[in-house]
Amino acid sequence: MKEEIIAGLEETTKELFPTLSLFSQEDFNKIPFEESWTAGQVAEHLFKSESNIPRVLNGSSKETERDPFQHVDTIRKVFLDYTLKLKSPEFILPSNELKNKEDFIKRFEGTRKELRNLIEVKDLNRTFTGFSFPQMGELTGWEWFCFAVCHSKRHIHQMKIIAEKLKAAKPVNDAA
């Protein structure tokens, strides 16, 4: 299970950057369809949630009194079901301000490097007590990493749909 979660983090890291590159700076801030976030807003939401994980893992923890992978299947089931419409907690909602794509790429690189380092230095079998995850409570480090992987997959998928919608909406130039 550990190896699978670590591989998932690497996989989503490799997929995230090419997905962001699907967007020009202008398209990064375009609304693709009614009631949708822009790719920039998706990136901001993803970054806000991921950047909080190192804070939690560097905070208080306790010995785990249950299977440290107990919530992994639930996290996967919820976040990888793309038919579910999930409601984001207020503190990680994106703003309506214009986003700079390159800025987010740099931020993600830093956060992903920090996450990889935490795998090496933290006991991820511990339960981290600094944040109670909605409907699940306090998570172990492995569960936090599973969340990072599944949440990334979910929003990479969302950004690809946004890219397709924006591409389909562009007029085709007839070069005859």
Chimera marker file (.cmm) of the C-alpha trace (Angstrom):
<marker_set name="trace">
<marker id="1" x="0.000" y="0.000" z="0.000" r="1" g="1" b="0" radius="0.5"/>
<marker id="2" x="2.822" y="2.420" z="0.892" r="1" g="1" b="0" radius="0.5"/>
<marker id="3" x="4.546" y="1.884" z="-2.450" r="1" g="1" b="0" radius="0.5"/>
<marker id="4" x="1.248" y="2.361" z="-4.285" r="1" g="1" b="0" radius="0.5"/>
<marker id="5" x="0.625" y="5.709" z="-2.568" r="1" g="1" b="0" radius="0.5"/>
<marker id="6" x="4.193" y="6.916" z="-3.220" r="1" g="1" b="0" radius="0.5"/>
<marker id="7" x="3.907" y="5.844" z="-6.879" r="1" g="1" b="0" radius="0.5"/>
<marker id="8" x="0.578" y="7.704" z="-7.091" r="1" g="1" b="0" radius="0.5"/>
<marker id="9" x="2.222" y="10.888" z="-5.834" r="1" g="1" b="0" radius="0.5"/>
<marker id="10" x="4.939" y="10.597" z="-8.486" r="1" g="1" b="0" radius="0.5"/>
<marker id="11" x="2.376" y="9.792" z="-11.183" r="1" g="1" b="0" radius="0.5"/>
<marker id="12" x="0.190" y="12.784" z="-10.376" r="1" g="1" b="0" radius="0.5"/>
<marker id="13" x="3.248" y="15.043" z="-10.182" r="1" g="1" b="0" radius="0.5"/>
<marker id="14" x="4.257" y="13.934" z="-13.692" r="1" g="1" b="0" radius="0.5"/>
<marker id="15" x="0.694" y="14.425" z="-14.966" r="1" g="1" b="0" radius="0.5"/>
<marker id="16" x="-0.006" y="17.760" z="-13.292" r="1" g="1" b="0" radius="0.5"/>
<marker id="17" x="2.566" y="19.874" z="-15.139" r="1" g="1" b="0" radius="0.5"/>
<marker id="18" x="1.649" y="18.758" z="-18.690" r="1" g="1" b="0" radius="0.5"/>
<marker id="19" x="-2.005" y="19.303" z="-17.778" r="1" g="1" b="0" radius="0.5"/>
<marker id="20" x="-1.278" y="22.877" z="-16.690" r="1" g="1" b="0" radius="0.5"/>
<marker id="21" x="0.618" y="23.391" z="-19.962" r="1" g="1" b="0" radius="0.5"/>
<marker id="22" x="-2.592" y="22.681" z="-21.906" r="1" g="1" b="0" radius="0.5"/>
<marker id="23" x="-3.612" y="26.249" z="-21.084" r="1" g="1" b="0" radius="0.5"/>
<marker id="24" x="-2.321" y="29.539" z="-22.405" r="1" g="1" b="0" radius="0.5"/>
<marker id="25" x="-2.102" y="32.220" z="-19.752" r="1" g="1" b="0" radius="0.5"/>
<marker id="26" x="-5.332" y="33.686" z="-21.139" r="1" g="1" b="0" radius="0.5"/>
<marker id="27" x="-7.185" y="30.352" z="-21.189" r="1" g="1" b="0" radius="0.5"/>
<marker id="28" x="-6.014" y="29.633" z="-17.628" r="1" g="1" b="0" radius="0.5"/>
<marker id="29" x="-8.496" y="32.310" z="-16.495" r="1" g="1" b="0" radius="0.5"/>
<marker id="30" x="-11.384" y="31.586" z="-18.886" r="1" g="1" b="0" radius="0.5"/>
<marker id="31" x="-14.649" y="30.132" z="-17.648" r="1" g="1" b="0" radius="0.5"/>
<marker id="32" x="-15.284" y="27.105" z="-19.890" r="1" g="1" b="0" radius="0.5"/>
<marker id="33" x="-19.003" y="26.690" z="-19.169" r="1" g="1" b="0" radius="0.5"/>
<marker id="34" x="-21.652" y="27.943" z="-16.786" r="1" g="1" b="0" radius="0.5"/>
<marker id="35" x="-21.066" y="27.216" z="-13.082" r="1" g="1" b="0" radius="0.5"/>
<marker id="36" x="-17.519" y="25.986" z="-13.715" r="1" g="1" b="0" radius="0.5"/>
<marker id="37" x="-14.269" y="27.122" z="-12.219" r="1" g="1" b="0" radius="0.5"/>
<marker id="38" x="-11.496" y="28.260" z="-14.504" r="1" g="1" b="0" radius="0.5"/>
<marker id="39" x="-8.377" y="26.094" z="-14.779" r="1" g="1" b="0" radius="0.5"/>
<marker id="40" x="-6.659" y="28.736" z="-12.660" r="1" g="1" b="0" radius="0.5"/>
<marker id="41" x="-9.286" y="28.400" z="-9.949" r="1" g="1" b="0" radius="0.5"/>
<marker id="42" x="-8.936" y="24.618" z="-9.993" r="1" g="1" b="0" radius="0.5"/>
<marker id="43" x="-5.163" y="25.046" z="-9.665" r="1" g="1" b="0" radius="0.5"/>
<marker id="44" x="-5.586" y="27.488" z="-6.782" r="1" g="1" b="0" radius="0.5"/>
<marker id="45" x="-7.979" y="25.121" z="-4.980" r="1" g="1" b="0" radius="0.5"/>
<marker id="46" x="-5.628" y="22.180" z="-5.495" r="1" g="1" b="0" radius="0.5"/>
<marker id="47" x="-2.653" y="24.195" z="-4.274" r="1" g="1" b="0" radius="0.5"/>
<marker id="48" x="-4.505" y="25.506" z="-1.212" r="1" g="1" b="0" radius="0.5"/>
<marker id="49" x="-5.443" y="21.988" z="-0.153" r="1" g="1" b="0" radius="0.5"/>
<marker id="50" x="-2.032" y="20.441" z="-0.902" r="1" g="1" b="0" radius="0.5"/>
<marker id="51" x="-0.020" y="23.198" z="0.721" r="1" g="1" b="0" radius="0.5"/>
<marker id="52" x="-1.850" y="22.546" z="3.989" r="1" g="1" b="0" radius="0.5"/>
<marker id="53" x="-0.727" y="18.908" z="4.130" r="1" g="1" b="0" radius="0.5"/>
<marker id="54" x="2.887" y="19.680" z="5.141" r="1" g="1" b="0" radius="0.5"/>
<marker id="55" x="1.554" y="21.956" z="7.886" r="1" g="1" b="0" radius="0.5"/>
<marker id="56" x="-0.572" y="19.129" z="9.260" r="1" g="1" b="0" radius="0.5"/>
<marker id="57" x="2.258" y="16.577" z="8.976" r="1" g="1" b="0" radius="0.5"/>
<marker id="58" x="4.696" y="18.928" z="10.697" r="1" g="1" b="0" radius="0.5"/>
<marker id="59" x="2.221" y="19.495" z="13.508" r="1" g="1" b="0" radius="0.5"/>
<marker id="60" x="1.085" y="17.425" z="16.438" r="1" g="1" b="0" radius="0.5"/>
<marker id="61" x="0.567" y="13.692" z="16.146" r="1" g="1" b="0" radius="0.5"/>
<marker id="62" x="-0.119" y="10.624" z="18.247" r="1" g="1" b="0" radius="0.5"/>
<marker id="63" x="0.300" y="6.882" z="18.043" r="1" g="1" b="0" radius="0.5"/>
<marker id="64" x="-2.307" y="5.369" z="15.764" r="1" g="1" b="0" radius="0.5"/>
<marker id="65" x="-4.688" y="2.965" z="17.454" r="1" g="1" b="0" radius="0.5"/>
<marker id="66" x="-6.180" y="1.592" z="14.243" r="1" g="1" b="0" radius="0.5"/>
<marker id="67" x="-5.012" y="0.422" z="10.829" r="1" g="1" b="0" radius="0.5"/>
<marker id="68" x="-3.042" y="3.409" z="9.414" r="1" g="1" b="0" radius="0.5"/>
<marker id="69" x="-4.667" y="2.730" z="6.022" r="1" g="1" b="0" radius="0.5"/>
<marker id="70" x="-8.240" y="2.451" z="7.345" r="1" g="1" b="0" radius="0.5"/>
<marker id="71" x="-9.603" y="5.447" z="5.401" r="1" g="1" b="0" radius="0.5"/>
<marker id="72" x="-7.664" y="4.871" z="2.153" r="1" g="1" b="0" radius="0.5"/>
<marker id="73" x="-10.485" y="3.005" z="0.388" r="1" g="1" b="0" radius="0.5"/>
<marker id="74" x="-13.038" y="5.633" z="1.429" r="1" g="1" b="0" radius="0.5"/>
<marker id="75" x="-10.806" y="8.461" z="0.215" r="1" g="1" b="0" radius="0.5"/>
<marker id="76" x="-10.304" y="6.705" z="-3.120" r="1" g="1" b="0" radius="0.5"/>
<marker id="77" x="-14.013" y="5.908" z="-3.478" r="1" g="1" b="0" radius="0.5"/>
<marker id="78" x="-15.087" y="9.502" z="-2.824" r="1" g="1" b="0" radius="0.5"/>
<marker id="79" x="-12.423" y="11.485" z="-4.677" r="1" g="1" b="0" radius="0.5"/>
<marker id="80" x="-12.066" y="9.194" z="-7.700" r="1" g="1" b="0" radius="0.5"/>
<marker id="81" x="-15.791" y="9.081" z="-8.373" r="1" g="1" b="0" radius="0.5"/>
<marker id="82" x="-15.937" y="11.888" z="-10.921" r="1" g="1" b="0" radius="0.5"/>
<marker id="83" x="-19.736" y="11.718" z="-11.023" r="1" g="1" b="0" radius="0.5"/>
<marker id="84" x="-19.935" y="13.023" z="-7.442" r="1" g="1" b="0" radius="0.5"/>
<marker id="85" x="-20.208" y="16.763" z="-7.024" r="1" g="1" b="0" radius="0.5"/>
<marker id="86" x="-18.241" y="17.560" z="-3.875" r="1" g="1" b="0" radius="0.5"/>
<marker id="87" x="-18.512" y="20.713" z="-1.813" r="1" g="1" b="0" radius="0.5"/>
<marker id="88" x="-15.183" y="22.262" z="-0.944" r="1" g="1" b="0" radius="0.5"/>
<marker id="89" x="-14.537" y="23.699" z="2.513" r="1" g="1" b="0" radius="0.5"/>
<marker id="90" x="-14.555" y="27.485" z="2.477" r="1" g="1" b="0" radius="0.5"/>
<marker id="91" x="-10.871" y="27.882" z="3.401" r="1" g="1" b="0" radius="0.5"/>
<marker id="92" x="-9.685" y="26.173" z="0.198" r="1" g="1" b="0" radius="0.5"/>
<marker id="93" x="-12.151" y="27.771" z="-2.215" r="1" g="1" b="0" radius="0.5"/>
<marker id="94" x="-10.454" y="29.715" z="-5.002" r="1" g="1" b="0" radius="0.5"/>
<marker id="95" x="-10.748" y="33.454" z="-5.342" r="1" g="1" b="0" radius="0.5"/>
<marker id="96" x="-12.152" y="35.241" z="-8.392" r="1" g="1" b="0" radius="0.5"/>
<marker id="97" x="-8.858" y="37.066" z="-9.017" r="1" g="1" b="0" radius="0.5"/>
<marker id="98" x="-6.888" y="36.343" z="-12.193" r="1" g="1" b="0" radius="0.5"/>
<marker id="99" x="-4.292" y="33.580" z="-11.764" r="1" g="1" b="0" radius="0.5"/>
<marker id="100" x="-0.747" y="33.413" z="-13.093" r="1" g="1" b="0" radius="0.5"/>
<marker id="101" x="-0.102" y="29.944" z="-14.521" r="1" g="1" b="0" radius="0.5"/>
<marker id="102" x="3.692" y="30.060" z="-14.098" r="1" g="1" b="0" radius="0.5"/>
<marker id="103" x="3.278" y="31.102" z="-10.477" r="1" g="1" b="0" radius="0.5"/>
<marker id="104" x="1.183" y="28.019" z="-9.789" r="1" g="1" b="0" radius="0.5"/>
<marker id="105" x="3.671" y="25.748" z="-11.549" r="1" g="1" b="0" radius="0.5"/>
<marker id="106" x="6.442" y="27.049" z="-9.261" r="1" g="1" b="0" radius="0.5"/>
<marker id="107" x="4.240" y="26.703" z="-6.190" r="1" g="1" b="0" radius="0.5"/>
<marker id="108" x="3.308" y="23.114" z="-7.065" r="1" g="1" b="0" radius="0.5"/>
<marker id="109" x="6.954" y="22.219" z="-7.654" r="1" g="1" b="0" radius="0.5"/>
<marker id="110" x="7.807" y="23.475" z="-4.179" r="1" g="1" b="0" radius="0.5"/>
<marker id="111" x="4.907" y="21.724" z="-2.469" r="1" g="1" b="0" radius="0.5"/>
<marker id="112" x="5.523" y="18.427" z="-4.253" r="1" g="1" b="0" radius="0.5"/>
<marker id="113" x="9.204" y="18.556" z="-3.293" r="1" g="1" b="0" radius="0.5"/>
<marker id="114" x="8.171" y="19.190" z="0.319" r="1" g="1" b="0" radius="0.5"/>
<marker id="115" x="5.710" y="16.270" z="0.228" r="1" g="1" b="0" radius="0.5"/>
<marker id="116" x="8.365" y="13.899" z="-1.175" r="1" g="1" b="0" radius="0.5"/>
<marker id="117" x="10.724" y="14.959" z="1.616" r="1" g="1" b="0" radius="0.5"/>
<marker id="118" x="8.066" y="14.313" z="4.267" r="1" g="1" b="0" radius="0.5"/>
<marker id="119" x="7.713" y="10.718" z="3.057" r="1" g="1" b="0" radius="0.5"/>
<marker id="120" x="11.375" y="10.249" z="3.930" r="1" g="1" b="0" radius="0.5"/>
<marker id="121" x="11.430" y="11.966" z="7.323" r="1" g="1" b="0" radius="0.5"/>
<marker id="122" x="8.007" y="11.452" z="8.935" r="1" g="1" b="0" radius="0.5"/>
<marker id="123" x="6.463" y="8.401" z="10.531" r="1" g="1" b="0" radius="0.5"/>
<marker id="124" x="3.357" y="8.316" z="8.347" r="1" g="1" b="0" radius="0.5"/>
<marker id="125" x="1.809" y="5.552" z="10.438" r="1" g="1" b="0" radius="0.5"/>
<marker id="126" x="1.078" y="8.196" z="13.095" r="1" g="1" b="0" radius="0.5"/>
<marker id="127" x="-2.256" y="10.006" z="13.370" r="1" g="1" b="0" radius="0.5"/>
<marker id="128" x="-1.882" y="13.735" z="12.790" r="1" g="1" b="0" radius="0.5"/>
<marker id="129" x="-4.096" y="15.737" z="15.105" r="1" g="1" b="0" radius="0.5"/>
<marker id="130" x="-3.850" y="19.263" z="13.711" r="1" g="1" b="0" radius="0.5"/>
<marker id="131" x="-6.840" y="18.947" z="11.379" r="1" g="1" b="0" radius="0.5"/>
<marker id="132" x="-9.992" y="16.874" z="11.436" r="1" g="1" b="0" radius="0.5"/>
<marker id="133" x="-10.924" y="15.736" z="7.923" r="1" g="1" b="0" radius="0.5"/>
<marker id="134" x="-14.674" y="16.110" z="7.179" r="1" g="1" b="0" radius="0.5"/>
<marker id="135" x="-16.603" y="12.895" z="7.879" r="1" g="1" b="0" radius="0.5"/>
<marker id="136" x="-13.410" y="10.971" z="8.727" r="1" g="1" b="0" radius="0.5"/>
<marker id="137" x="-11.708" y="12.803" z="11.562" r="1" g="1" b="0" radius="0.5"/>
<marker id="138" x="-7.964" y="12.771" z="12.125" r="1" g="1" b="0" radius="0.5"/>
<marker id="139" x="-5.954" y="11.004" z="9.438" r="1" g="1" b="0" radius="0.5"/>
<marker id="140" x="-2.651" y="9.180" z="9.411" r="1" g="1" b="0" radius="0.5"/>
<marker id="141" x="0.162" y="10.405" z="7.207" r="1" g="1" b="0" radius="0.5"/>
<marker id="142" x="-0.541" y="7.652" z="4.680" r="1" g="1" b="0" radius="0.5"/>
<marker id="143" x="-4.166" y="8.716" z="4.484" r="1" g="1" b="0" radius="0.5"/>
<marker id="144" x="-3.109" y="12.339" z="3.942" r="1" g="1" b="0" radius="0.5"/>
<marker id="145" x="-0.882" y="11.234" z="1.081" r="1" g="1" b="0" radius="0.5"/>
<marker id="146" x="-3.692" y="9.136" z="-0.367" r="1" g="1" b="0" radius="0.5"/>
<marker id="147" x="-5.886" y="12.235" z="-0.225" r="1" g="1" b="0" radius="0.5"/>
<marker id="148" x="-3.184" y="14.277" z="-2.013" r="1" g="1" b="0" radius="0.5"/>
<marker id="149" x="-2.984" y="11.674" z="-4.784" r="1" g="1" b="0" radius="0.5"/>
<marker id="150" x="-6.746" y="11.194" z="-5.241" r="1" g="1" b="0" radius="0.5"/>
<marker id="151" x="-7.551" y="14.893" z="-4.949" r="1" g="1" b="0" radius="0.5"/>
<marker id="152" x="-4.885" y="15.657" z="-7.568" r="1" g="1" b="0" radius="0.5"/>
<marker id="153" x="-6.232" y="12.987" z="-9.911" r="1" g="1" b="0" radius="0.5"/>
<marker id="154" x="-9.720" y="14.412" z="-9.525" r="1" g="1" b="0" radius="0.5"/>
<marker id="155" x="-8.646" y="17.940" z="-10.391" r="1" g="1" b="0" radius="0.5"/>
<marker id="156" x="-6.251" y="16.930" z="-13.171" r="1" g="1" b="0" radius="0.5"/>
<marker id="157" x="-9.259" y="15.175" z="-14.705" r="1" g="1" b="0" radius="0.5"/>
<marker id="158" x="-11.311" y="18.356" z="-14.212" r="1" g="1" b="0" radius="0.5"/>
<marker id="159" x="-8.641" y="20.532" z="-15.842" r="1" g="1" b="0" radius="0.5"/>
<marker id="160" x="-8.500" y="18.206" z="-18.868" r="1" g="1" b="0" radius="0.5"/>
<marker id="161" x="-12.263" y="18.602" z="-19.297" r="1" g="1" b="0" radius="0.5"/>
<marker id="162" x="-11.892" y="22.388" z="-19.042" r="1" g="1" b="0" radius="0.5"/>
<marker id="163" x="-9.149" y="22.298" z="-21.706" r="1" g="1" b="0" radius="0.5"/>
<marker id="164" x="-11.393" y="20.248" z="-24.018" r="1" g="1" b="0" radius="0.5"/>
<marker id="165" x="-14.326" y="22.640" z="-23.533" r="1" g="1" b="0" radius="0.5"/>
<marker id="166" x="-12.161" y="25.693" z="-24.224" r="1" g="1" b="0" radius="0.5"/>
<marker id="167" x="-10.643" y="24.051" z="-27.309" r="1" g="1" b="0" radius="0.5"/>
<marker id="168" x="-14.092" y="23.122" z="-28.623" r="1" g="1" b="0" radius="0.5"/>
<marker id="169" x="-15.318" y="26.711" z="-28.099" r="1" g="1" b="0" radius="0.5"/>
<marker id="170" x="-12.499" y="28.281" z="-30.162" r="1" g="1" b="0" radius="0.5"/>
<marker id="171" x="-13.348" y="29.193" z="-33.735" r="1" g="1" b="0" radius="0.5"/>
<marker id="172" x="-11.490" y="27.199" z="-36.357" r="1" g="1" b="0" radius="0.5"/>
<marker id="173" x="-9.513" y="29.311" z="-38.838" r="1" g="1" b="0" radius="0.5"/>
<marker id="174" x="-9.946" y="28.182" z="-42.416" r="1" g="1" b="0" radius="0.5"/>
<marker id="175" x="-6.486" y="28.422" z="-43.954" r="1" g="1" b="0" radius="0.5"/>
<marker id="176" x="-7.323" y="27.831" z="-47.609" r="1" g="1" b="0" radius="0.5"/>
<link id1="1" id2="2" r="1" g="1" b="0" radius="0.2"/>
<link id1="2" id2="3" r="1" g="1" b="0" radius="0.2"/>
<link id1="3" id2="4" r="1" g="1" b="0" radius="0.2"/>
<link id1="4" id2="5" r="1" g="1" b="0" radius="0.2"/>
<link id1="5" id2="6" r="1" g="1" b="0" radius="0.2"/>
<link id1="6" id2="7" r="1" g="1" b="0" radius="0.2"/>
<link id1="7" id2="8" r="1" g="1" b="0" radius="0.2"/>
<link id1="8" id2="9" r="1" g="1" b="0" radius="0.2"/>
<link id1="9" id2="10" r="1" g="1" b="0" radius="0.2"/>
<link id1="10" id2="11" r="1" g="1" b="0" radius="0.2"/>
<link id1="11" id2="12" r="1" g="1" b="0" radius="0.2"/>
<link id1="12" id2="13" r="1" g="1" b="0" radius="0.2"/>
<link id1="13" id2="14" r="1" g="1" b="0" radius="0.2"/>
<link id1="14" id2="15" r="1" g="1" b="0" radius="0.2"/>
<link id1="15" id2="16" r="1" g="1" b="0" radius="0.2"/>
<link id1="16" id2="17" r="1" g="1" b="0" radius="0.2"/>
<link id1="17" id2="18" r="1" g="1" b="0" radius="0.2"/>
<link id1="18" id2="19" r="1" g="1" b="0" radius="0.2"/>
<link id1="19" id2="20" r="1" g="1" b="0" radius="0.2"/>
<link id1="20" id2="21" r="1" g="1" b="0" radius="0.2"/>
<link id1="21" id2="22" r="1" g="1" b="0" radius="0.2"/>
<link id1="22" id2="23" r="1" g="1" b="0" radius="0.2"/>
<link id1="23" id2="24" r="1" g="1" b="0" radius="0.2"/>
<link id1="24" id2="25" r="1" g="1" b="0" radius="0.2"/>
<link id1="25" id2="26" r="1" g="1" b="0" radius="0.2"/>
<link id1="26" id2="27" r="1" g="1" b="0" radius="0.2"/>
<link id1="27" id2="28" r="1" g="1" b="0" radius="0.2"/>
<link id1="28" id2="29" r="1" g="1" b="0" radius="0.2"/>
<link id1="29" id2="30" r="1" g="1" b="0" radius="0.2"/>
<link id1="30" id2="31" r="1" g="1" b="0" radius="0.2"/>
<link id1="31" id2="32" r="1" g="1" b="0" radius="0.2"/>
<link id1="32" id2="33" r="1" g="1" b="0" radius="0.2"/>
<link id1="33" id2="34" r="1" g="1" b="0" radius="0.2"/>
<link id1="34" id2="35" r="1" g="1" b="0" radius="0.2"/>
<link id1="35" id2="36" r="1" g="1" b="0" radius="0.2"/>
<link id1="36" id2="37" r="1" g="1" b="0" radius="0.2"/>
<link id1="37" id2="38" r="1" g="1" b="0" radius="0.2"/>
<link id1="38" id2="39" r="1" g="1" b="0" radius="0.2"/>
<link id1="39" id2="40" r="1" g="1" b="0" radius="0.2"/>
<link id1="40" id2="41" r="1" g="1" b="0" radius="0.2"/>
<link id1="41" id2="42" r="1" g="1" b="0" radius="0.2"/>
<link id1="42" id2="43" r="1" g="1" b="0" radius="0.2"/>
<link id1="43" id2="44" r="1" g="1" b="0" radius="0.2"/>
<link id1="44" id2="45" r="1" g="1" b="0" radius="0.2"/>
<link id1="45" id2="46" r="1" g="1" b="0" radius="0.2"/>
<link id1="46" id2="47" r="1" g="1" b="0" radius="0.2"/>
<link id1="47" id2="48" r="1" g="1" b="0" radius="0.2"/>
<link id1="48" id2="49" r="1" g="1" b="0" radius="0.2"/>
<link id1="49" id2="50" r="1" g="1" b="0" radius="0.2"/>
<link id1="50" id2="51" r="1" g="1" b="0" radius="0.2"/>
<link id1="51" id2="52" r="1" g="1" b="0" radius="0.2"/>
<link id1="52" id2="53" r="1" g="1" b="0" radius="0.2"/>
<link id1="53" id2="54" r="1" g="1" b="0" radius="0.2"/>
<link id1="54" id2="55" r="1" g="1" b="0" radius="0.2"/>
<link id1="55" id2="56" r="1" g="1" b="0" radius="0.2"/>
<link id1="56" id2="57" r="1" g="1" b="0" radius="0.2"/>
<link id1="57" id2="58" r="1" g="1" b="0" radius="0.2"/>
<link id1="58" id2="59" r="1" g="1" b="0" radius="0.2"/>
<link id1="59" id2="60" r="1" g="1" b="0" radius="0.2"/>
<link id1="60" id2="61" r="1" g="1" b="0" radius="0.2"/>
<link id1="61" id2="62" r="1" g="1" b="0" radius="0.2"/>
<link id1="62" id2="63" r="1" g="1" b="0" radius="0.2"/>
<link id1="63" id2="64" r="1" g="1" b="0" radius="0.2"/>
<link id1="64" id2="65" r="1" g="1" b="0" radius="0.2"/>
<link id1="65" id2="66" r="1" g="1" b="0" radius="0.2"/>
<link id1="66" id2="67" r="1" g="1" b="0" radius="0.2"/>
<link id1="67" id2="68" r="1" g="1" b="0" radius="0.2"/>
<link id1="68" id2="69" r="1" g="1" b="0" radius="0.2"/>
<link id1="69" id2="70" r="1" g="1" b="0" radius="0.2"/>
<link id1="70" id2="71" r="1" g="1" b="0" radius="0.2"/>
<link id1="71" id2="72" r="1" g="1" b="0" radius="0.2"/>
<link id1="72" id2="73" r="1" g="1" b="0" radius="0.2"/>
<link id1="73" id2="74" r="1" g="1" b="0" radius="0.2"/>
<link id1="74" id2="75" r="1" g="1" b="0" radius="0.2"/>
<link id1="75" id2="76" r="1" g="1" b="0" radius="0.2"/>
<link id1="76" id2="77" r="1" g="1" b="0" radius="0.2"/>
<link id1="77" id2="78" r="1" g="1" b="0" radius="0.2"/>
<link id1="78" id2="79" r="1" g="1" b="0" radius="0.2"/>
<link id1="79" id2="80" r="1" g="1" b="0" radius="0.2"/>
<link id1="80" id2="81" r="1" g="1" b="0" radius="0.2"/>
<link id1="81" id2="82" r="1" g="1" b="0" radius="0.2"/>
<link id1="82" id2="83" r="1" g="1" b="0" radius="0.2"/>
<link id1="83" id2="84" r="1" g="1" b="0" radius="0.2"/>
<link id1="84" id2="85" r="1" g="1" b="0" radius="0.2"/>
<link id1="85" id2="86" r="1" g="1" b="0" radius="0.2"/>
<link id1="86" id2="87" r="1" g="1" b="0" radius="0.2"/>
<link id1="87" id2="88" r="1" g="1" b="0" radius="0.2"/>
<link id1="88" id2="89" r="1" g="1" b="0" radius="0.2"/>
<link id1="89" id2="90" r="1" g="1" b="0" radius="0.2"/>
<link id1="90" id2="91" r="1" g="1" b="0" radius="0.2"/>
<link id1="91" id2="92" r="1" g="1" b="0" radius="0.2"/>
<link id1="92" id2="93" r="1" g="1" b="0" radius="0.2"/>
<link id1="93" id2="94" r="1" g="1" b="0" radius="0.2"/>
<link id1="94" id2="95" r="1" g="1" b="0" radius="0.2"/>
<link id1="95" id2="96" r="1" g="1" b="0" radius="0.2"/>
<link id1="96" id2="97" r="1" g="1" b="0" radius="0.2"/>
<link id1="97" id2="98" r="1" g="1" b="0" radius="0.2"/>
<link id1="98" id2="99" r="1" g="1" b="0" radius="0.2"/>
<link id1="99" id2="100" r="1" g="1" b="0" radius="0.2"/>
<link id1="100" id2="101" r="1" g="1" b="0" radius="0.2"/>
<link id1="101" id2="102" r="1" g="1" b="0" radius="0.2"/>
<link id1="102" id2="103" r="1" g="1" b="0" radius="0.2"/>
<link id1="103" id2="104" r="1" g="1" b="0" radius="0.2"/>
<link id1="104" id2="105" r="1" g="1" b="0" radius="0.2"/>
<link id1="105" id2="106" r="1" g="1" b="0" radius="0.2"/>
<link id1="106" id2="107" r="1" g="1" b="0" radius="0.2"/>
<link id1="107" id2="108" r="1" g="1" b="0" radius="0.2"/>
<link id1="108" id2="109" r="1" g="1" b="0" radius="0.2"/>
<link id1="109" id2="110" r="1" g="1" b="0" radius="0.2"/>
<link id1="110" id2="111" r="1" g="1" b="0" radius="0.2"/>
<link id1="111" id2="112" r="1" g="1" b="0" radius="0.2"/>
<link id1="112" id2="113" r="1" g="1" b="0" radius="0.2"/>
<link id1="113" id2="114" r="1" g="1" b="0" radius="0.2"/>
<link id1="114" id2="115" r="1" g="1" b="0" radius="0.2"/>
<link id1="115" id2="116" r="1" g="1" b="0" radius="0.2"/>
<link id1="116" id2="117" r="1" g="1" b="0" radius="0.2"/>
<link id1="117" id2="118" r="1" g="1" b="0" radius="0.2"/>
<link id1="118" id2="119" r="1" g="1" b="0" radius="0.2"/>
<link id1="119" id2="120" r="1" g="1" b="0" radius="0.2"/>
<link id1="120" id2="121" r="1" g="1" b="0" radius="0.2"/>
<link id1="121" id2="122" r="1" g="1" b="0" radius="0.2"/>
<link id1="122" id2="123" r="1" g="1" b="0" radius="0.2"/>
<link id1="123" id2="124" r="1" g="1" b="0" radius="0.2"/>
<link id1="124" id2="125" r="1" g="1" b="0" radius="0.2"/>
<link id1="125" id2="126" r="1" g="1" b="0" radius="0.2"/>
<link id1="126" id2="127" r="1" g="1" b="0" radius="0.2"/>
<link id1="127" id2="128" r="1" g="1" b="0" radius="0.2"/>
<link id1="128" id2="129" r="1" g="1" b="0" radius="0.2"/>
<link id1="129" id2="130" r="1" g="1" b="0" radius="0.2"/>
<link id1="130" id2="131" r="1" g="1" b="0" radius="0.2"/>
<link id1="131" id2="132" r="1" g="1" b="0" radius="0.2"/>
<link id1="132" id2="133" r="1" g="1" b="0" radius="0.2"/>
<link id1="133" id2="134" r="1" g="1" b="0" radius="0.2"/>
<link id1="134" id2="135" r="1" g="1" b="0" radius="0.2"/>
<link id1="135" id2="136" r="1" g="1" b="0" radius="0.2"/>
<link id1="136" id2="137" r="1" g="1" b="0" radius="0.2"/>
<link id1="137" id2="138" r="1" g="1" b="0" radius="0.2"/>
<link id1="138" id2="139" r="1" g="1" b="0" radius="0.2"/>
<link id1="139" id2="140" r="1" g="1" b="0" radius="0.2"/>
<link id1="140" id2="141" r="1" g="1" b="0" radius="0.2"/>
<link id1="141" id2="142" r="1" g="1" b="0" radius="0.2"/>
<link id1="142" id2="143" r="1" g="1" b="0" radius="0.2"/>
<link id1="143" id2="144" r="1" g="1" b="0" radius="0.2"/>
<link id1="144" id2="145" r="1" g="1" b="0" radius="0.2"/>
<link id1="145" id2="146" r="1" g="1" b="0" radius="0.2"/>
<link id1="146" id2="147" r="1" g="1" b="0" radius="0.2"/>
<link id1="147" id2="148" r="1" g="1" b="0" radius="0.2"/>
<link id1="148" id2="149" r="1" g="1" b="0" radius="0.2"/>
<link id1="149" id2="150" r="1" g="1" b="0" radius="0.2"/>
<link id1="150" id2="151" r="1" g="1" b="0" radius="0.2"/>
<link id1="151" id2="152" r="1" g="1" b="0" radius="0.2"/>
<link id1="152" id2="153" r="1" g="1" b="0" radius="0.2"/>
<link id1="153" id2="154" r="1" g="1" b="0" radius="0.2"/>
<link id1="154" id2="155" r="1" g="1" b="0" radius="0.2"/>
<link id1="155" id2="156" r="1" g="1" b="0" radius="0.2"/>
<link id1="156" id2="157" r="1" g="1" b="0" radius="0.2"/>
<link id1="157" id2="158" r="1" g="1" b="0" radius="0.2"/>
<link id1="158" id2="159" r="1" g="1" b="0" radius="0.2"/>
<link id1="159" id2="160" r="1" g="1" b="0" radius="0.2"/>
<link id1="160" id2="161" r="1" g="1" b="0" radius="0.2"/>
<link id1="161" id2="162" r="1" g="1" b="0" radius="0.2"/>
<link id1="162" id2="163" r="1" g="1" b="0" radius="0.2"/>
<link id1="163" id2="164" r="1" g="1" b="0" radius="0.2"/>
<link id1="164" id2="165" r="1" g="1" b="0" radius="0.2"/>
<link id1="165" id2="166" r="1" g="1" b="0" radius="0.2"/>
<link id1="166" id2="167" r="1" g="1" b="0" radius="0.2"/>
<link id1="167" id2="168" r="1" g="1" b="0" radius="0.2"/>
<link id1="168" id2="169" r="1" g="1" b="0" radius="0.2"/>
<link id1="169" id2="170" r="1" g="1" b="0" radius="0.2"/>
<link id1="170" id2="171" r="1" g="1" b="0" radius="0.2"/>
<link id1="171" id2="172" r="1" g="1" b="0" radius="0.2"/>
<link id1="172" id2="173" r="1" g="1" b="0" radius="0.2"/>
<link id1="173" id2="174" r="1" g="1" b="0" radius="0.2"/>
<link id1="174" id2="175" r="1" g="1" b="0" radius="0.2"/>
<link id1="175" id2="176" r="1" g="1" b="0" radius="0.2"/>
</marker_set>
